[in-house]
């Protein structure tokens, strides 16, 4: 018999859990202060109401008024959620009482249990959230009594058919590691120095997507971006060669670059790498293929103006829906969120060509030590989907020995086209060559490369020169 899935109310979490929670089970939402664990619980309750179920929130710490105020700020509607508010009352500090709610379990816990039983009996909830398990631990100072109470609570809720989520603080003073054995699943919420993260530590009765996934707090609550697993996506396509629309360059590539491959365009600053990528997209527009440029460096206006100066009608391509240029603000996206941005565009807008400018800027922006691994996953995904990708890679030197600082990233690409400055007859000139092409042979010669007001021009092979890659070629004549 197939277990019924219960949506968490967060699309990314449901995807990671392969459909959501298993019904009538208990789950622990663990994390430090400000990680989003309570907010995730609120989404869970709101989703229940949306599906016509009864949701019950048992709050031991935060008053109901504060919860309504905070959730309203995130556009989460708990107005139809049953809230059992057992937080400490204001009178506790103004009246002369001989006990504290946090110290006298004999006085406080029995009425609390009675209230919970009454609420369960009256409303028969489908979903229950306890916020928090840590507060319950403070009430029961004896570990044995605490464990028995919690296990009884879990059995009581789940045996009635409800799905239970319990919020738990994760810090040294309130170690709840033992509680992980009492529940069917453990979801961790982490707030690191760079990005918030979400992971699943335990999920009894089902597989799940492992690893850390990006979590973002927004004006609409939580968004979770599952880490991209590229081999789960594929699309049937013809791997035919696609031309740049420059006869000489297409000849060097033996017809063009194959659909569904990744091409690295390498060269020093200002040599024309992005312009060459845009030239491919101009030709793609004539085939009615949609292209997107993700730029981490130059603004959209600069790219549009610069392209018009070399007779590439980028503004018309944008207007006709054949091109979109998206400026990615530094440090605004985690790797998972950026991959999701690209994935959504490919699958919803049928985008055929992607240019990422640049590899180095991507790594600096996403602030991850494994940024190349993340970019590799994205490139594999694009290839599986038949998308033709371009990576802009900058070399550190203008002239001199040919060194590509991102050569260690060359495994990301199927093809490598390099652009080069060279000094010739007292002038600074440019050259283009092909270093790698996985699916076919290519021309081994180097040709002169010019960017003019009429577009990109590629000349005849520079067969009369040697030492071109040093930047200071010598004549063979």
The 8 nearest C-alpha neighbors of each residue, nearest first, counted from 0:
[[1, 2, 3, 204, 4, 21, 22, 205],
 [0, 2, 3, 4, 21, 204, 205, 22],
 [3, 1, 4, 0, 21, 22, 204, 205],
 [4, 2, 22, 21, 1, 5, 20, 23],
 [3, 5, 21, 19, 20, 22, 18, 2],
 [4, 6, 20, 19, 22, 21, 7, 3],
 [7, 5, 19, 8, 13, 20, 4, 18],
 [8, 6, 43, 9, 19, 13, 5, 20],
 [7, 9, 46, 43, 42, 6, 10, 45],
 [10, 8, 7, 12, 11, 13, 222, 42],
 [9, 11, 13, 12, 14, 8, 223, 7],
 [10, 12, 223, 14, 13, 224, 9, 225],
 [13, 11, 15, 14, 9, 10, 16, 223],
 [14, 12, 19, 18, 16, 10, 15, 11],
 [13, 15, 17, 11, 12, 16, 18, 10],
 [14, 16, 208, 12, 13, 17, 207, 11],
 [17, 15, 207, 13, 19, 14, 18, 12],
 [18, 16, 14, 15, 207, 13, 19, 206],
 [17, 19, 13, 16, 14, 4, 6, 20],
 [18, 20, 13, 6, 16, 5, 4, 7],
 [21, 19, 5, 4, 22, 6, 7, 16],
 [22, 20, 4, 5, 3, 24, 2, 19],
 [21, 23, 162, 24, 3, 5, 4, 20],
 [22, 24, 162, 157, 161, 160, 21, 25],
 [23, 25, 162, 22, 157, 21, 183, 163],
 [26, 24, 163, 182, 183, 164, 162, 153],
 [27, 25, 184, 164, 182, 183, 185, 163],
 [26, 28, 185, 165, 164, 166, 29, 186],
 [29, 27, 166, 186, 36, 165, 167, 187],
 [30, 28, 187, 167, 168, 188, 27, 169],
 [31, 29, 188, 169, 168, 187, 189, 34],
 [30, 32, 169, 168, 34, 33, 170, 189],
 [31, 33, 34, 30, 168, 35, 169, 190],
 [34, 32, 35, 31, 190, 36, 30, 37],
 [33, 35, 190, 188, 32, 189, 31, 36],
 [36, 34, 38, 33, 37, 39, 188, 221],
 [35, 37, 39, 38, 28, 34, 188, 30],
 [38, 36, 40, 39, 35, 41, 166, 130],
 [37, 39, 41, 35, 40, 36, 42, 220],
 [40, 38, 36, 42, 37, 41, 35, 43],
 [41, 39, 43, 37, 38, 42, 44, 36],
 [40, 42, 38, 44, 43, 39, 45, 37],
 [41, 43, 45, 8, 39, 40, 44, 46],
 [44, 42, 7, 40, 8, 46, 41, 45],
 [45, 43, 41, 47, 54, 46, 42, 40],
 [44, 46, 42, 48, 47, 43, 77, 41],
 [47, 45, 49, 8, 43, 44, 48, 42],
 [46, 48, 52, 50, 44, 49, 45, 54],
 [49, 47, 51, 52, 45, 50, 46, 53],
 [48, 50, 46, 47, 51, 45, 52, 44],
 [51, 49, 47, 48, 52, 46, 45, 53],
 [50, 52, 48, 49, 47, 53, 46, 54],
 [53, 51, 47, 48, 50, 125, 54, 49],
 [52, 54, 124, 125, 48, 47, 126, 55],
 [55, 53, 126, 80, 44, 124, 127, 47],
 [54, 56, 81, 127, 82, 80, 124, 126],
 [57, 55, 82, 128, 127, 83, 58, 81],
 [56, 58, 83, 129, 128, 82, 130, 84],
 [59, 57, 130, 84, 60, 85, 129, 56],
 [60, 58, 86, 85, 130, 131, 134, 61],
 [59, 61, 86, 58, 62, 134, 87, 130],
 [60, 62, 86, 58, 59, 63, 65, 66],
 [63, 61, 65, 64, 86, 84, 66, 60],
 [62, 64, 66, 65, 84, 67, 61, 82],
 [65, 63, 67, 66, 62, 68, 61, 69],
 [64, 66, 68, 63, 67, 62, 69, 61],
 [65, 67, 63, 69, 68, 64, 70, 62],
 [68, 66, 64, 70, 65, 69, 71, 63],
 [67, 69, 65, 71, 66, 70, 64, 72],
 [70, 68, 66, 72, 71, 67, 65, 73],
 [69, 71, 75, 73, 72, 67, 68, 66],
 [70, 72, 74, 73, 68, 69, 75, 67],
 [73, 71, 69, 70, 74, 68, 218, 75],
 [72, 74, 219, 218, 220, 70, 71, 75],
 [75, 73, 71, 219, 72, 70, 76, 218],
 [76, 74, 70, 73, 71, 77, 219, 220],
 [75, 77, 78, 74, 45, 71, 70, 79],
 [78, 76, 80, 79, 45, 75, 67, 70],
 [77, 79, 80, 76, 67, 81, 45, 75],
 [80, 78, 77, 81, 48, 76, 54, 45],
 [79, 81, 77, 54, 78, 55, 82, 44],
 [80, 82, 55, 54, 56, 79, 83, 53],
 [83, 81, 56, 55, 84, 57, 80, 63],
 [82, 84, 57, 56, 85, 58, 81, 55],
 [85, 83, 58, 86, 82, 63, 57, 62],
 [86, 84, 59, 58, 83, 87, 57, 60],
 [85, 87, 59, 60, 62, 84, 61, 58],
 [88, 86, 85, 89, 91, 100, 60, 59],
 [89, 87, 90, 91, 86, 92, 85, 62],
 [88, 90, 91, 92, 87, 93, 94, 86],
 [91, 89, 93, 92, 88, 94, 87, 95],
 [90, 92, 89, 88, 93, 94, 87, 96],
 [91, 93, 90, 94, 89, 95, 88, 96],
 [94, 92, 90, 91, 95, 89, 96, 88],
 [95, 93, 90, 92, 91, 96, 89, 97],
 [94, 96, 93, 97, 92, 91, 90, 98],
 [97, 95, 98, 94, 91, 99, 92, 93],
 [96, 98, 95, 99, 103, 94, 91, 100],
 [99, 97, 96, 103, 100, 102, 106, 101],
 [100, 98, 102, 101, 103, 97, 96, 91],
 [101, 99, 102, 103, 107, 98, 87, 138],
 [100, 102, 99, 138, 137, 103, 104, 134],
 [103, 101, 99, 100, 104, 138, 98, 137],
 [102, 104, 105, 106, 99, 100, 98, 101],
 [105, 103, 107, 108, 138, 106, 139, 102],
 [104, 106, 103, 107, 108, 109, 102, 139],
 [105, 107, 104, 103, 108, 109, 110, 100],
 [108, 106, 104, 105, 109, 110, 100, 103],
 [109, 107, 111, 104, 110, 105, 112, 106],
 [108, 110, 112, 111, 107, 113, 106, 105],
 [111, 109, 113, 112, 108, 107, 114, 106],
 [112, 110, 108, 114, 109, 113, 115, 107],
 [111, 113, 109, 115, 114, 110, 108, 116],
 [112, 114, 110, 116, 111, 115, 117, 109],
 [115, 113, 117, 111, 112, 116, 118, 110],
 [114, 116, 118, 112, 117, 113, 119, 111],
 [117, 115, 119, 113, 118, 114, 120, 112],
 [116, 118, 114, 120, 115, 119, 121, 113],
 [119, 117, 115, 121, 120, 116, 122, 114],
 [120, 118, 123, 116, 122, 117, 121, 115],
 [121, 119, 117, 118, 123, 122, 116, 115],
 [120, 122, 118, 119, 117, 123, 116, 124],
 [121, 123, 124, 119, 120, 118, 53, 55],
 [122, 124, 119, 120, 121, 125, 53, 118],
 [125, 123, 53, 126, 122, 54, 55, 161],
 [124, 126, 161, 53, 52, 54, 162, 160],
 [127, 125, 54, 162, 161, 124, 163, 55],
 [128, 126, 55, 163, 56, 54, 162, 164],
 [127, 129, 56, 164, 165, 163, 57, 55],
 [130, 128, 165, 57, 131, 58, 56, 166],
 [131, 129, 58, 166, 59, 165, 57, 132],
 [130, 132, 166, 133, 129, 134, 167, 165],
 [131, 133, 135, 167, 134, 166, 165, 130],
 [132, 134, 136, 131, 135, 167, 168, 137],
 [135, 133, 137, 136, 131, 132, 59, 138],
 [136, 134, 132, 138, 133, 137, 139, 131],
 [135, 137, 133, 139, 134, 138, 145, 132],
 [138, 136, 134, 135, 139, 101, 140, 133],
 [139, 137, 135, 101, 136, 104, 140, 102],
 [140, 138, 145, 136, 141, 137, 104, 144],
 [139, 141, 137, 138, 142, 136, 145, 104],
 [140, 142, 144, 139, 143, 145, 146, 136],
 [143, 141, 145, 144, 146, 140, 139, 136],
 [144, 142, 146, 145, 141, 147, 148, 139],
 [143, 145, 147, 141, 142, 146, 148, 139],
 [144, 146, 142, 139, 148, 143, 147, 141],
 [147, 145, 143, 149, 148, 144, 142, 150],
 [146, 148, 150, 144, 149, 145, 151, 143],
 [149, 147, 151, 145, 146, 150, 152, 144],
 [148, 150, 152, 146, 151, 147, 153, 145],
 [149, 151, 153, 147, 152, 148, 146, 154],
 [152, 150, 148, 154, 149, 153, 155, 147],
 [151, 153, 149, 155, 150, 154, 148, 156],
 [154, 152, 150, 156, 155, 151, 157, 149],
 [155, 153, 151, 157, 152, 156, 158, 150],
 [154, 156, 152, 158, 153, 157, 151, 159],
 [157, 155, 153, 159, 154, 158, 161, 152],
 [158, 156, 23, 161, 160, 159, 154, 155],
 [159, 157, 160, 155, 154, 156, 23, 161],
 [158, 160, 157, 156, 161, 155, 123, 23],
 [161, 159, 23, 157, 158, 125, 162, 156],
 [162, 160, 125, 23, 157, 126, 159, 156],
 [163, 161, 23, 126, 24, 22, 157, 25],
 [162, 164, 25, 127, 128, 126, 26, 24],
 [165, 163, 26, 128, 27, 25, 127, 129],
 [166, 164, 129, 27, 128, 28, 132, 130],
 [165, 167, 131, 28, 130, 132, 27, 29],
 [166, 168, 29, 132, 133, 131, 28, 169],
 [169, 167, 30, 31, 29, 133, 170, 173],
 [170, 168, 30, 31, 29, 174, 167, 173],
 [169, 171, 173, 172, 174, 168, 31, 30],
 [170, 172, 174, 173, 169, 175, 168, 176],
 [171, 173, 170, 174, 169, 175, 168, 133],
 [174, 172, 171, 170, 175, 169, 133, 168],
 [173, 175, 171, 176, 172, 170, 169, 177],
 [174, 176, 178, 177, 173, 169, 167, 179],
 [177, 175, 178, 179, 174, 180, 169, 173],
 [178, 176, 179, 175, 180, 181, 174, 146],
 [177, 179, 181, 180, 176, 175, 182, 27],
 [178, 180, 177, 181, 176, 182, 185, 27],
 [181, 179, 178, 182, 177, 183, 176, 184],
 [180, 182, 178, 179, 150, 183, 177, 153],
 [183, 181, 25, 26, 184, 180, 179, 27],
 [182, 184, 203, 25, 26, 202, 24, 181],
 [185, 183, 202, 26, 201, 182, 203, 27],
 [184, 186, 27, 201, 200, 26, 199, 28],
 [187, 185, 199, 28, 198, 29, 200, 27],
 [188, 186, 29, 198, 197, 30, 199, 28],
 [187, 189, 30, 197, 34, 29, 196, 36],
 [190, 188, 196, 195, 34, 30, 191, 197],
 [189, 191, 195, 34, 196, 194, 192, 188],
 [192, 190, 193, 194, 195, 189, 196, 34],
 [191, 193, 194, 190, 195, 189, 366, 196],
 [194, 192, 191, 366, 195, 190, 367, 333],
 [195, 193, 191, 196, 192, 190, 333, 213],
 [194, 196, 190, 214, 189, 191, 213, 215],
 [197, 195, 213, 214, 189, 212, 188, 211],
 [196, 198, 188, 212, 211, 187, 214, 213],
 [199, 197, 211, 187, 186, 210, 212, 200],
 [198, 200, 186, 201, 187, 185, 209, 202],
 [201, 199, 185, 186, 198, 187, 202, 184],
 [200, 202, 184, 185, 199, 203, 186, 183],
 [203, 201, 184, 183, 205, 204, 185, 200],
 [202, 204, 183, 205, 184, 201, 206, 182],
 [205, 203, 202, 206, 21, 183, 2, 184],
 [206, 204, 203, 202, 207, 16, 17, 21],
 [205, 207, 202, 208, 204, 17, 16, 203],
 [208, 206, 16, 15, 17, 209, 205, 202],
 [207, 209, 15, 16, 210, 206, 17, 199],
 [208, 210, 207, 199, 198, 211, 15, 200],
 [211, 209, 198, 212, 208, 226, 199, 197],
 [210, 212, 198, 197, 196, 213, 209, 226],
 [213, 211, 225, 197, 226, 196, 224, 198],
 [212, 214, 196, 224, 223, 335, 195, 197],
 [215, 213, 223, 196, 195, 222, 197, 224],
 [214, 216, 222, 221, 217, 195, 223, 213],
 [215, 217, 221, 220, 222, 214, 218, 35],
 [218, 216, 220, 219, 221, 215, 222, 73],
 [217, 219, 73, 220, 74, 72, 216, 221],
 [220, 218, 73, 217, 74, 221, 75, 216],
 [219, 221, 73, 217, 218, 216, 222, 38],
 [222, 220, 216, 215, 217, 223, 219, 39],
 [221, 223, 215, 214, 216, 224, 9, 220],
 [222, 224, 214, 11, 213, 12, 225, 215],
 [223, 225, 213, 11, 336, 335, 212, 214],
 [226, 224, 212, 11, 227, 223, 15, 335],
 [225, 227, 212, 335, 224, 228, 211, 213],
 [226, 228, 229, 225, 335, 376, 338, 377],
 [227, 229, 230, 231, 226, 376, 380, 232],
 [230, 228, 380, 231, 232, 227, 376, 379],
 [229, 231, 232, 228, 380, 233, 383, 379],
 [232, 230, 229, 228, 233, 380, 227, 383],
 [233, 231, 230, 229, 383, 380, 384, 234],
 [234, 232, 383, 384, 231, 235, 230, 380],
 [233, 235, 384, 383, 236, 385, 232, 382],
 [234, 236, 233, 237, 385, 384, 383, 238],
 [237, 235, 385, 238, 234, 384, 259, 258],
 [238, 236, 239, 258, 235, 385, 259, 257],
 [239, 237, 258, 257, 236, 259, 240, 385],
 [238, 240, 257, 237, 258, 241, 256, 255],
 [241, 239, 257, 256, 255, 254, 258, 242],
 [240, 242, 255, 256, 257, 239, 258, 243],
 [243, 241, 255, 244, 249, 254, 240, 256],
 [242, 244, 279, 245, 282, 249, 278, 255],
 [243, 245, 242, 282, 246, 249, 279, 278],
 [246, 244, 248, 243, 247, 249, 457, 456],
 [247, 245, 249, 248, 250, 244, 243, 457],
 [246, 248, 250, 249, 245, 457, 251, 458],
 [249, 247, 251, 250, 245, 246, 252, 457],
 [250, 248, 254, 255, 252, 246, 251, 247],
 [249, 251, 253, 247, 248, 252, 254, 246],
 [252, 250, 442, 248, 249, 253, 441, 247],
 [251, 253, 255, 249, 441, 250, 254, 248],
 [254, 252, 250, 251, 441, 255, 249, 440],
 [253, 255, 249, 252, 250, 240, 242, 241],
 [256, 254, 242, 241, 249, 252, 240, 253],
 [257, 255, 240, 241, 242, 258, 252, 254],
 [256, 258, 240, 239, 238, 241, 260, 259],
 [257, 259, 238, 387, 260, 239, 240, 385],
 [258, 260, 385, 382, 387, 386, 257, 238],
 [261, 259, 387, 258, 382, 413, 257, 388],
 [262, 260, 388, 412, 413, 389, 387, 414],
 [263, 261, 414, 389, 412, 415, 413, 388],
 [262, 264, 390, 415, 389, 412, 391, 265],
 [265, 263, 416, 391, 417, 415, 272, 392],
 [266, 264, 417, 392, 393, 263, 418, 391],
 [265, 267, 418, 394, 393, 417, 419, 270],
 [268, 266, 394, 393, 397, 270, 396, 395],
 [267, 269, 270, 393, 266, 397, 394, 271],
 [270, 268, 271, 267, 272, 266, 273, 397],
 [269, 271, 268, 267, 272, 266, 418, 419],
 [272, 270, 274, 269, 273, 275, 450, 418],
 [273, 271, 275, 274, 264, 270, 276, 391],
 [272, 274, 276, 275, 271, 277, 391, 356],
 [275, 273, 277, 271, 276, 272, 278, 306],
 [274, 276, 278, 272, 273, 277, 271, 279],
 [277, 275, 273, 279, 278, 274, 272, 280],
 [276, 278, 280, 274, 279, 275, 281, 273],
 [277, 279, 281, 275, 276, 280, 274, 243],
 [280, 278, 243, 282, 276, 277, 281, 283],
 [281, 279, 283, 277, 282, 278, 284, 290],
 [280, 282, 278, 284, 283, 279, 277, 285],
 [281, 283, 279, 280, 285, 284, 244, 243],
 [284, 282, 280, 286, 288, 285, 281, 279],
 [283, 285, 287, 281, 286, 288, 282, 321],
 [284, 286, 283, 282, 287, 281, 288, 280],
 [285, 287, 283, 284, 288, 282, 289, 281],
 [288, 286, 284, 285, 289, 283, 321, 282],
 [289, 287, 284, 283, 286, 351, 321, 290],
 [288, 290, 321, 350, 351, 322, 287, 284],
 [291, 289, 352, 322, 350, 353, 351, 321],
 [290, 292, 323, 353, 322, 324, 352, 354],
 [291, 293, 324, 354, 353, 294, 325, 355],
 [294, 292, 355, 325, 326, 354, 324, 356],
 [293, 295, 356, 326, 296, 327, 292, 355],
 [294, 296, 327, 360, 356, 326, 297, 328],
 [297, 295, 294, 298, 360, 356, 357, 326],
 [298, 296, 294, 301, 295, 299, 302, 326],
 [297, 299, 301, 300, 326, 302, 296, 294],
 [298, 300, 302, 301, 324, 303, 326, 297],
 [301, 299, 303, 298, 302, 304, 297, 305],
 [300, 302, 304, 298, 303, 299, 305, 297],
 [301, 303, 305, 299, 300, 304, 306, 298],
 [302, 304, 300, 306, 301, 305, 313, 299],
 [305, 303, 301, 307, 306, 302, 300, 308],
 [304, 306, 302, 308, 307, 303, 301, 309],
 [305, 307, 311, 303, 308, 309, 304, 302],
 [306, 308, 310, 311, 304, 309, 305, 312],
 [307, 309, 305, 306, 310, 452, 304, 311],
 [310, 308, 452, 454, 307, 306, 453, 311],
 [311, 309, 307, 454, 453, 308, 312, 452],
 [310, 312, 307, 306, 313, 309, 454, 281],
 [313, 311, 315, 314, 307, 310, 316, 306],
 [312, 314, 316, 315, 311, 303, 317, 306],
 [315, 313, 317, 316, 312, 318, 303, 307],
 [316, 314, 318, 317, 312, 313, 319, 320],
 [317, 315, 313, 321, 319, 322, 314, 318],
 [318, 316, 322, 314, 320, 315, 319, 323],
 [317, 319, 315, 316, 320, 314, 321, 322],
 [320, 318, 316, 317, 321, 315, 322, 314],
 [319, 321, 317, 318, 322, 316, 289, 323],
 [320, 322, 289, 316, 319, 284, 317, 290],
 [323, 321, 317, 290, 316, 291, 320, 289],
 [322, 324, 291, 317, 292, 325, 290, 321],
 [325, 323, 292, 291, 293, 299, 326, 322],
 [326, 324, 293, 292, 294, 327, 323, 299],
 [325, 327, 294, 293, 295, 298, 328, 299],
 [328, 326, 295, 294, 325, 329, 293, 331],
 [327, 329, 331, 326, 330, 295, 332, 364],
 [330, 328, 364, 331, 327, 295, 332, 365],
 [329, 331, 364, 332, 365, 328, 366, 333],
 [332, 330, 329, 328, 333, 327, 364, 365],
 [333, 331, 336, 337, 330, 365, 334, 364],
 [332, 334, 365, 336, 335, 337, 213, 194],
 [335, 333, 337, 336, 365, 338, 332, 373],
 [336, 334, 338, 226, 333, 337, 224, 213],
 [335, 337, 339, 333, 338, 334, 224, 332],
 [336, 338, 340, 334, 339, 335, 332, 333],
 [339, 337, 335, 341, 340, 336, 342, 334],
 [338, 340, 342, 336, 337, 341, 343, 335],
 [341, 339, 337, 338, 343, 342, 336, 344],
 [342, 340, 338, 344, 339, 343, 345, 337],
 [343, 341, 339, 345, 344, 340, 338, 346],
 [344, 342, 346, 340, 345, 341, 347, 339],
 [343, 345, 341, 348, 347, 342, 346, 340],
 [346, 344, 350, 349, 342, 343, 348, 347],
 [345, 347, 343, 349, 344, 348, 342, 350],
 [346, 348, 344, 343, 345, 349, 350, 342],
 [347, 349, 344, 350, 345, 346, 343, 289],
 [350, 348, 345, 346, 347, 351, 344, 289],
 [349, 351, 345, 289, 348, 290, 352, 344],
 [352, 350, 386, 289, 288, 290, 387, 349],
 [351, 353, 290, 387, 386, 388, 350, 291],
 [354, 352, 388, 291, 290, 292, 389, 387],
 [353, 355, 389, 292, 388, 390, 293, 356],
 [356, 354, 293, 390, 357, 292, 294, 389],
 [357, 355, 294, 391, 295, 293, 390, 354],
 [356, 358, 391, 360, 355, 359, 392, 361],
 [359, 357, 361, 360, 392, 391, 390, 362],
 [358, 360, 362, 361, 357, 363, 392, 393],
 [361, 359, 363, 357, 362, 358, 295, 364],
 [362, 360, 364, 358, 359, 363, 357, 365],
 [361, 363, 359, 360, 370, 364, 365, 366],
 [364, 362, 360, 366, 361, 365, 359, 329],
 [363, 365, 330, 329, 361, 366, 362, 360],
 [364, 366, 333, 334, 362, 367, 363, 330],
 [367, 365, 363, 364, 362, 368, 193, 330],
 [366, 368, 370, 369, 365, 362, 334, 363],
 [367, 369, 370, 366, 371, 362, 372, 365],
 [368, 370, 372, 367, 371, 373, 362, 374],
 [369, 371, 373, 367, 372, 362, 368, 374],
 [372, 370, 374, 373, 369, 375, 408, 362],
 [371, 373, 375, 369, 370, 374, 376, 377],
 [374, 372, 370, 376, 375, 371, 369, 377],
 [375, 373, 371, 377, 376, 372, 370, 378],
 [374, 376, 372, 378, 377, 373, 411, 371],
 [377, 375, 379, 373, 374, 378, 229, 380],
 [376, 378, 374, 380, 375, 379, 381, 338],
 [377, 379, 375, 381, 380, 376, 382, 374],
 [380, 378, 382, 376, 381, 377, 229, 383],
 [379, 381, 229, 377, 383, 378, 382, 376],
 [382, 380, 386, 378, 384, 379, 383, 377],
 [383, 381, 259, 379, 385, 384, 380, 386],
 [382, 384, 233, 380, 381, 385, 379, 234],
 [383, 385, 234, 233, 381, 382, 386, 380],
 [386, 384, 259, 382, 383, 236, 258, 381],
 [385, 387, 259, 351, 381, 352, 384, 382],
 [388, 386, 259, 352, 260, 258, 261, 351],
 [387, 389, 261, 353, 352, 354, 262, 386],
 [390, 388, 354, 262, 261, 263, 353, 355],
 [389, 391, 263, 355, 354, 264, 262, 392],
 [390, 392, 357, 356, 264, 263, 358, 265],
 [393, 391, 265, 358, 357, 264, 390, 405],
 [392, 394, 266, 267, 265, 395, 268, 391],
 [395, 393, 403, 267, 266, 404, 396, 402],
 [394, 396, 267, 404, 393, 397, 403, 402],
 [395, 397, 398, 394, 267, 399, 402, 401],
 [398, 396, 267, 420, 395, 399, 268, 394],
 [399, 397, 470, 396, 420, 421, 469, 400],
 [400, 398, 469, 470, 401, 396, 397, 471],
 [399, 401, 469, 402, 468, 398, 470, 396],
 [402, 400, 468, 469, 399, 403, 398, 396],
 [403, 401, 400, 404, 394, 395, 396, 406],
 [402, 404, 394, 406, 405, 401, 395, 393],
 [403, 405, 394, 406, 402, 395, 393, 407],
 [404, 406, 408, 407, 403, 392, 409, 393],
 [405, 407, 409, 403, 408, 404, 402, 410],
 [408, 406, 405, 409, 410, 404, 403, 411],
 [409, 407, 406, 405, 410, 411, 371, 412],
 [408, 410, 406, 411, 407, 412, 405, 263],
 [409, 411, 408, 412, 407, 413, 406, 375],
 [412, 410, 409, 375, 408, 378, 413, 261],
 [411, 413, 261, 262, 410, 414, 409, 263],
 [412, 414, 261, 437, 260, 262, 436, 415],
 [413, 415, 436, 262, 435, 412, 263, 437],
 [416, 414, 263, 435, 434, 262, 264, 433],
 [415, 417, 433, 264, 432, 434, 265, 263],
 [418, 416, 265, 432, 266, 264, 431, 433],
 [419, 417, 431, 266, 430, 265, 432, 270],
 [420, 418, 430, 429, 266, 431, 421, 417],
 [419, 421, 429, 428, 398, 470, 430, 397],
 [420, 422, 470, 428, 471, 429, 427, 423],
 [423, 421, 427, 471, 426, 428, 470, 425],
 [422, 424, 426, 425, 421, 427, 428, 472],
 [425, 423, 426, 422, 427, 428, 472, 421],
 [424, 426, 423, 422, 427, 428, 421, 471],
 [427, 425, 423, 424, 422, 428, 421, 429],
 [426, 428, 422, 421, 423, 420, 425, 429],
 [427, 429, 421, 420, 422, 426, 423, 430],
 [430, 428, 420, 448, 419, 421, 447, 449],
 [429, 431, 447, 448, 419, 446, 418, 420],
 [432, 430, 418, 446, 448, 417, 445, 447],
 [431, 433, 445, 417, 416, 434, 446, 418],
 [434, 432, 416, 435, 415, 417, 443, 441],
 [433, 435, 415, 416, 432, 417, 436, 414],
 [436, 434, 415, 414, 433, 437, 413, 416],
 [437, 435, 414, 438, 413, 439, 440, 415],
 [436, 438, 413, 439, 414, 435, 440, 260],
 [439, 437, 436, 440, 257, 413, 256, 414],
 [440, 438, 437, 436, 441, 253, 252, 257],
 [439, 441, 436, 253, 442, 438, 252, 437],
 [442, 440, 252, 251, 253, 443, 439, 436],
 [441, 443, 251, 444, 252, 440, 433, 253],
 [444, 442, 441, 445, 433, 432, 251, 434],
 [443, 445, 442, 460, 446, 432, 461, 462],
 [446, 444, 432, 460, 431, 461, 430, 443],
 [447, 445, 460, 461, 431, 430, 458, 459],
 [446, 448, 430, 458, 457, 429, 431, 449],
 [447, 449, 430, 457, 429, 431, 456, 446],
 [450, 448, 456, 455, 451, 457, 429, 447],
 [449, 451, 455, 454, 456, 448, 309, 452],
 [452, 450, 454, 453, 309, 455, 449, 456],
 [451, 453, 309, 454, 308, 310, 450, 455],
 [452, 454, 451, 309, 310, 455, 450, 308],
 [455, 453, 309, 451, 310, 452, 450, 456],
 [454, 456, 450, 449, 451, 457, 453, 309],
 [455, 457, 449, 448, 450, 454, 458, 451],
 [458, 456, 448, 447, 247, 449, 248, 446],
 [457, 459, 447, 446, 448, 456, 460, 247],
 [458, 460, 446, 461, 447, 457, 247, 445],
 [459, 461, 446, 462, 445, 444, 458, 447],
 [462, 460, 446, 463, 445, 464, 459, 447],
 [461, 463, 460, 464, 444, 465, 445, 475],
 [464, 462, 475, 461, 474, 476, 465, 460],
 [465, 463, 474, 473, 475, 462, 461, 472],
 [464, 466, 473, 472, 467, 474, 475, 463],
 [465, 467, 472, 469, 468, 473, 471, 464],
 [466, 468, 472, 469, 470, 465, 471, 421],
 [469, 467, 470, 466, 401, 400, 419, 399],
 [470, 468, 399, 400, 467, 466, 471, 401],
 [469, 471, 421, 398, 399, 468, 467, 422],
 [470, 472, 422, 469, 421, 467, 466, 473],
 [473, 471, 466, 467, 465, 464, 470, 474],
 [474, 472, 465, 464, 466, 475, 471, 467],
 [473, 475, 464, 476, 463, 465, 472, 466],
 [476, 474, 463, 464, 473, 465, 462, 472],
 [475, 474, 463, 464, 473, 462, 465, 472]]
